[in-house]
């Protein structure tokens, strides 16, 4: 996300935002500017999906995924797949859910 400009994603037909939840429910520091800038972007023509990792050991499991999902929806983006939250390292079931998310995004472009 460091190299991604939130103001540019409105030029895309679809985006998949991949993040992780930092500490106990926070958006990672390196993604803060991107996250905050999304509030100023109109994504009316952009489809999106969000995925990310976290730890179920934290009370706010996957909250950064929720924050990004809400922010993209608030920016008029069209959510085309349920968000995917992964507990730490992905297992085979997680990878299947990620592939399904990608399939939904691709199908939304047809």
N, C-alpha and C positions, 0 to 999 in steps of 0.2 A: 503494500500500500504506500510505501514511502515514495515510490516513483509514479503514483497514480494521482492525477489531478481531478478532483470531484467535478470541477466545471467542464471537464472534457467528456464525462460519461454520458451526458445528454446527447452526444453525437453518435452513440452506439445504439444498436437495436436491442441488445441485451447485455447484461453484466451478471457475473457471479461474484459476490463479495465473500472472501474467505478471511476470517479473523480468528482471534482467540480471546478468551476472557482472562484478563489480568487480575492478579491479586484476588479480591473477593467480589467480583462483579463489575469490574471496570473495563472500559475500552482501552486497549493497549496505547501507551504513550505515542508510539510511532504512527498510530492511526487517528489520533485526536484531531489533527487539522483536517484530514479528509472527512472524518465524521461530522465535525462542526460545519465545514463548507457545504455539506450536502443539504443543509437547511436553506441555502440560498440558490439551489439548483432546481430547475423544473424538469422533471424526468417523465413528462406526460407521454412521450413516445418510446420510453425505455422499459423493457421487461427485466425483471431481476429475480435472483434467488440468493440466499445467504446460508453459509455454513461456517462452522468453526469448532474449535476444541476448547475444552474446559476441564475441570475436575469436579466430579460429584462430591468430593470432599468439602467443597465450598458451598455455603448456604445459597449462593446466587449462581448456581450452575448455568453456564452458557448465557449469562446476561448480556454480554457484548453482542451476541447473535441477535438477541431480542432488540437491543438498542438500534442496531443497524437496520433490522427489519422495519422497525417503527419509523426510523428516519427516512428510509427509502420510500415507504408508503406515504409519509407526510409530504414528500417531495413529488408526489403524483406518479411515482413509478408503479408498474403493474407487476405484482408478485405472481409468478407463474409456477412456483413449487413451494411446498412446505419447507421451512427452515430445517437444517440438519445440525444437531448438536452432538459432538463426539466426546466421549469421556476419555481424556488423555490421548493415548495412542490408538489409532483406528484398528478395529478388528475386521474380520471378513464381512460381518453384517453392516458395519459402518460404511465400508467401501461400496457395498451394494446400494445403500441409501444415497451415497454421493453420486454413484452412476445414475441412479434413478432421477435425482435432482438435475443432473446434466441433461438427461434425456428429455425431461419436461421443458427445460430451457430451449433445447434445440427444436422440439416439436412446436413450441410457441412461435417460432420464426417462420414456419411454413405457411 
